[in-house]
């Protein structure tokens, strides 16, 4: 009897969640220029986590081609210039210079 009650309550909760998502909409994460700017600043300050960096370079930015171009540049830079220590992203001096140039370019876009 407990099994049937559990299944019925689970079904009701799932249906309610689907109805809420249907009428409210699914949450959407949109990367904006200010988000990228803050991430690059934290990378240069050596306070950015590897998780933040991996999410940024791993998720295409379809709504803004210019930001996606910057994301691709950062991903290519990651291949040769990045090191990770204690869960933080660190770049070589050459990588830091390139990131600073990207950050300067990003500032001109706003």
CNS distance restraints for C-alpha pairs under 8 A (distance, minus, plus):
assign (resid   1 and name CA) (resid   5 and name CA) 6.45 0.50 0.50
assign (resid   2 and name CA) (resid   6 and name CA) 6.09 0.50 0.50
assign (resid   3 and name CA) (resid   7 and name CA) 6.16 0.50 0.50
assign (resid   4 and name CA) (resid   8 and name CA) 6.09 0.50 0.50
assign (resid   5 and name CA) (resid   9 and name CA) 6.07 0.50 0.50
assign (resid   6 and name CA) (resid  10 and name CA) 6.04 0.50 0.50
assign (resid   7 and name CA) (resid  11 and name CA) 6.09 0.50 0.50
assign (resid   8 and name CA) (resid  12 and name CA) 6.24 0.50 0.50
assign (resid   9 and name CA) (resid  13 and name CA) 6.20 0.50 0.50
assign (resid  10 and name CA) (resid  14 and name CA) 6.14 0.50 0.50
assign (resid  11 and name CA) (resid  15 and name CA) 6.10 0.50 0.50
assign (resid  12 and name CA) (resid  16 and name CA) 6.13 0.50 0.50
assign (resid  13 and name CA) (resid  17 and name CA) 6.21 0.50 0.50
assign (resid  14 and name CA) (resid  18 and name CA) 6.21 0.50 0.50
assign (resid  15 and name CA) (resid  19 and name CA) 6.17 0.50 0.50
assign (resid  16 and name CA) (resid  20 and name CA) 6.19 0.50 0.50
assign (resid  17 and name CA) (resid  21 and name CA) 6.20 0.50 0.50
assign (resid  18 and name CA) (resid  22 and name CA) 5.99 0.50 0.50
assign (resid  19 and name CA) (resid  23 and name CA) 6.32 0.50 0.50
assign (resid  20 and name CA) (resid  24 and name CA) 5.64 0.50 0.50
assign (resid  20 and name CA) (resid  25 and name CA) 7.41 0.50 0.50
assign (resid  21 and name CA) (resid  25 and name CA) 4.74 0.50 0.50
assign (resid  21 and name CA) (resid  26 and name CA) 5.50 0.50 0.50
assign (resid  22 and name CA) (resid  26 and name CA) 7.74 0.50 0.50
assign (resid  30 and name CA) (resid  61 and name CA) 7.81 0.50 0.50
assign (resid  31 and name CA) (resid  35 and name CA) 6.16 0.50 0.50
assign (resid  31 and name CA) (resid  36 and name CA) 7.23 0.50 0.50
assign (resid  31 and name CA) (resid  61 and name CA) 6.87 0.50 0.50
assign (resid  32 and name CA) (resid  36 and name CA) 6.65 0.50 0.50
assign (resid  32 and name CA) (resid  67 and name CA) 7.85 0.50 0.50
assign (resid  33 and name CA) (resid  37 and name CA) 6.07 0.50 0.50
assign (resid  33 and name CA) (resid  67 and name CA) 6.88 0.50 0.50
assign (resid  33 and name CA) (resid 106 and name CA) 7.23 0.50 0.50
assign (resid  33 and name CA) (resid 110 and name CA) 7.50 0.50 0.50
assign (resid  34 and name CA) (resid  38 and name CA) 6.10 0.50 0.50
assign (resid  35 and name CA) (resid  39 and name CA) 6.21 0.50 0.50
assign (resid  36 and name CA) (resid  40 and name CA) 6.15 0.50 0.50
assign (resid  37 and name CA) (resid  41 and name CA) 6.13 0.50 0.50
assign (resid  37 and name CA) (resid 103 and name CA) 6.37 0.50 0.50
assign (resid  37 and name CA) (resid 106 and name CA) 6.97 0.50 0.50
assign (resid  37 and name CA) (resid 107 and name CA) 7.69 0.50 0.50
assign (resid  38 and name CA) (resid  42 and name CA) 6.13 0.50 0.50
assign (resid  39 and name CA) (resid  43 and name CA) 6.13 0.50 0.50
assign (resid  39 and name CA) (resid  48 and name CA) 6.84 0.50 0.50
assign (resid  39 and name CA) (resid  52 and name CA) 7.79 0.50 0.50
assign (resid  39 and name CA) (resid  53 and name CA) 7.73 0.50 0.50
assign (resid  40 and name CA) (resid  44 and name CA) 6.16 0.50 0.50
assign (resid  40 and name CA) (resid  99 and name CA) 6.98 0.50 0.50
assign (resid  40 and name CA) (resid 103 and name CA) 6.63 0.50 0.50
assign (resid  41 and name CA) (resid  45 and name CA) 6.15 0.50 0.50
assign (resid  41 and name CA) (resid 103 and name CA) 7.72 0.50 0.50
assign (resid  42 and name CA) (resid  46 and name CA) 5.97 0.50 0.50
assign (resid  42 and name CA) (resid  47 and name CA) 5.20 0.50 0.50
assign (resid  42 and name CA) (resid  48 and name CA) 5.08 0.50 0.50
assign (resid  43 and name CA) (resid  47 and name CA) 5.95 0.50 0.50
assign (resid  43 and name CA) (resid  48 and name CA) 4.92 0.50 0.50
assign (resid  43 and name CA) (resid  89 and name CA) 6.28 0.50 0.50
assign (resid  43 and name CA) (resid  90 and name CA) 6.84 0.50 0.50
assign (resid  44 and name CA) (resid  90 and name CA) 7.83 0.50 0.50
assign (resid  44 and name CA) (resid  96 and name CA) 6.55 0.50 0.50
assign (resid  44 and name CA) (resid  99 and name CA) 7.59 0.50 0.50
assign (resid  44 and name CA) (resid 100 and name CA) 7.70 0.50 0.50
assign (resid  46 and name CA) (resid  88 and name CA) 6.78 0.50 0.50
assign (resid  46 and name CA) (resid  89 and name CA) 6.36 0.50 0.50
assign (resid  46 and name CA) (resid  90 and name CA) 5.95 0.50 0.50
assign (resid  47 and name CA) (resid  88 and name CA) 6.30 0.50 0.50
assign (resid  47 and name CA) (resid  89 and name CA) 7.33 0.50 0.50
assign (resid  48 and name CA) (resid  52 and name CA) 6.67 0.50 0.50
assign (resid  48 and name CA) (resid  53 and name CA) 7.13 0.50 0.50
assign (resid  48 and name CA) (resid  88 and name CA) 5.62 0.50 0.50
assign (resid  48 and name CA) (resid  89 and name CA) 5.74 0.50 0.50
assign (resid  49 and name CA) (resid  53 and name CA) 6.48 0.50 0.50
assign (resid  49 and name CA) (resid  87 and name CA) 5.62 0.50 0.50
assign (resid  49 and name CA) (resid  88 and name CA) 4.39 0.50 0.50
assign (resid  49 and name CA) (resid  89 and name CA) 5.78 0.50 0.50
assign (resid  50 and name CA) (resid  54 and name CA) 5.99 0.50 0.50
assign (resid  50 and name CA) (resid  84 and name CA) 7.02 0.50 0.50
assign (resid  50 and name CA) (resid  87 and name CA) 5.52 0.50 0.50
assign (resid  50 and name CA) (resid  88 and name CA) 5.36 0.50 0.50
assign (resid  50 and name CA) (resid  89 and name CA) 5.38 0.50 0.50
assign (resid  51 and name CA) (resid  55 and name CA) 6.14 0.50 0.50
assign (resid  51 and name CA) (resid  87 and name CA) 7.92 0.50 0.50
assign (resid  52 and name CA) (resid  56 and name CA) 6.27 0.50 0.50
assign (resid  53 and name CA) (resid  57 and name CA) 6.26 0.50 0.50
assign (resid  53 and name CA) (resid  89 and name CA) 7.35 0.50 0.50
assign (resid  54 and name CA) (resid  58 and name CA) 5.72 0.50 0.50
assign (resid  55 and name CA) (resid  59 and name CA) 6.04 0.50 0.50
assign (resid  56 and name CA) (resid  71 and name CA) 7.05 0.50 0.50
assign (resid  57 and name CA) (resid  71 and name CA) 5.62 0.50 0.50
assign (resid  57 and name CA) (resid  72 and name CA) 6.96 0.50 0.50
assign (resid  57 and name CA) (resid  74 and name CA) 6.86 0.50 0.50
assign (resid  57 and name CA) (resid  75 and name CA) 5.45 0.50 0.50
assign (resid  60 and name CA) (resid  68 and name CA) 6.33 0.50 0.50
assign (resid  60 and name CA) (resid  71 and name CA) 7.80 0.50 0.50
assign (resid  61 and name CA) (resid  65 and name CA) 6.97 0.50 0.50
assign (resid  61 and name CA) (resid  67 and name CA) 6.65 0.50 0.50
assign (resid  61 and name CA) (resid  68 and name CA) 4.96 0.50 0.50
assign (resid  61 and name CA) (resid  71 and name CA) 7.91 0.50 0.50
assign (resid  62 and name CA) (resid  68 and name CA) 6.98 0.50 0.50
assign (resid  64 and name CA) (resid  68 and name CA) 6.33 0.50 0.50
assign (resid  65 and name CA) (resid  69 and name CA) 6.13 0.50 0.50
assign (resid  66 and name CA) (resid  70 and name CA) 6.46 0.50 0.50
assign (resid  67 and name CA) (resid  71 and name CA) 6.18 0.50 0.50
assign (resid  68 and name CA) (resid  72 and name CA) 6.17 0.50 0.50
assign (resid  69 and name CA) (resid  73 and name CA) 6.27 0.50 0.50
assign (resid  70 and name CA) (resid  74 and name CA) 6.22 0.50 0.50
assign (resid  70 and name CA) (resid 102 and name CA) 7.18 0.50 0.50
assign (resid  71 and name CA) (resid  75 and name CA) 6.17 0.50 0.50
assign (resid  72 and name CA) (resid  76 and name CA) 6.18 0.50 0.50
assign (resid  73 and name CA) (resid  77 and name CA) 6.13 0.50 0.50
assign (resid  74 and name CA) (resid  78 and name CA) 6.08 0.50 0.50
assign (resid  74 and name CA) (resid  99 and name CA) 7.57 0.50 0.50
assign (resid  75 and name CA) (resid  79 and name CA) 6.84 0.50 0.50
assign (resid  76 and name CA) (resid  80 and name CA) 7.63 0.50 0.50
assign (resid  77 and name CA) (resid  81 and name CA) 5.90 0.50 0.50
assign (resid  77 and name CA) (resid  82 and name CA) 7.48 0.50 0.50
assign (resid  77 and name CA) (resid  95 and name CA) 6.73 0.50 0.50
assign (resid  78 and name CA) (resid  82 and name CA) 5.10 0.50 0.50
assign (resid  81 and name CA) (resid  91 and name CA) 5.48 0.50 0.50
assign (resid  81 and name CA) (resid  92 and name CA) 5.41 0.50 0.50
assign (resid  81 and name CA) (resid  94 and name CA) 7.28 0.50 0.50
assign (resid  81 and name CA) (resid  95 and name CA) 5.24 0.50 0.50
assign (resid  82 and name CA) (resid  89 and name CA) 7.05 0.50 0.50
assign (resid  82 and name CA) (resid  90 and name CA) 5.80 0.50 0.50
assign (resid  82 and name CA) (resid  91 and name CA) 4.44 0.50 0.50
assign (resid  82 and name CA) (resid  92 and name CA) 6.43 0.50 0.50
assign (resid  82 and name CA) (resid  95 and name CA) 7.31 0.50 0.50
assign (resid  83 and name CA) (resid  89 and name CA) 6.32 0.50 0.50
assign (resid  83 and name CA) (resid  90 and name CA) 5.16 0.50 0.50
assign (resid  83 and name CA) (resid  91 and name CA) 5.89 0.50 0.50
assign (resid  83 and name CA) (resid  92 and name CA) 7.64 0.50 0.50
assign (resid  84 and name CA) (resid  88 and name CA) 5.54 0.50 0.50
assign (resid  84 and name CA) (resid  89 and name CA) 4.87 0.50 0.50
assign (resid  84 and name CA) (resid  90 and name CA) 5.73 0.50 0.50
assign (resid  85 and name CA) (resid  89 and name CA) 6.78 0.50 0.50
assign (resid  85 and name CA) (resid  90 and name CA) 7.21 0.50 0.50
assign (resid  91 and name CA) (resid  95 and name CA) 5.30 0.50 0.50
assign (resid  91 and name CA) (resid  96 and name CA) 5.72 0.50 0.50
assign (resid  92 and name CA) (resid  96 and name CA) 6.11 0.50 0.50
assign (resid  93 and name CA) (resid  97 and name CA) 6.28 0.50 0.50
assign (resid  94 and name CA) (resid  98 and name CA) 6.37 0.50 0.50
assign (resid  95 and name CA) (resid  99 and name CA) 6.10 0.50 0.50
assign (resid  96 and name CA) (resid 100 and name CA) 6.09 0.50 0.50
assign (resid  97 and name CA) (resid 101 and name CA) 6.33 0.50 0.50
assign (resid  98 and name CA) (resid 102 and name CA) 6.25 0.50 0.50
assign (resid  99 and name CA) (resid 103 and name CA) 6.05 0.50 0.50
assign (resid 100 and name CA) (resid 104 and name CA) 6.10 0.50 0.50
assign (resid 101 and name CA) (resid 105 and name CA) 6.17 0.50 0.50
assign (resid 102 and name CA) (resid 106 and name CA) 6.08 0.50 0.50
assign (resid 103 and name CA) (resid 107 and name CA) 6.23 0.50 0.50
assign (resid 104 and name CA) (resid 108 and name CA) 6.65 0.50 0.50
assign (resid 105 and name CA) (resid 109 and name CA) 6.73 0.50 0.50
assign (resid 106 and name CA) (resid 110 and name CA) 7.08 0.50 0.50
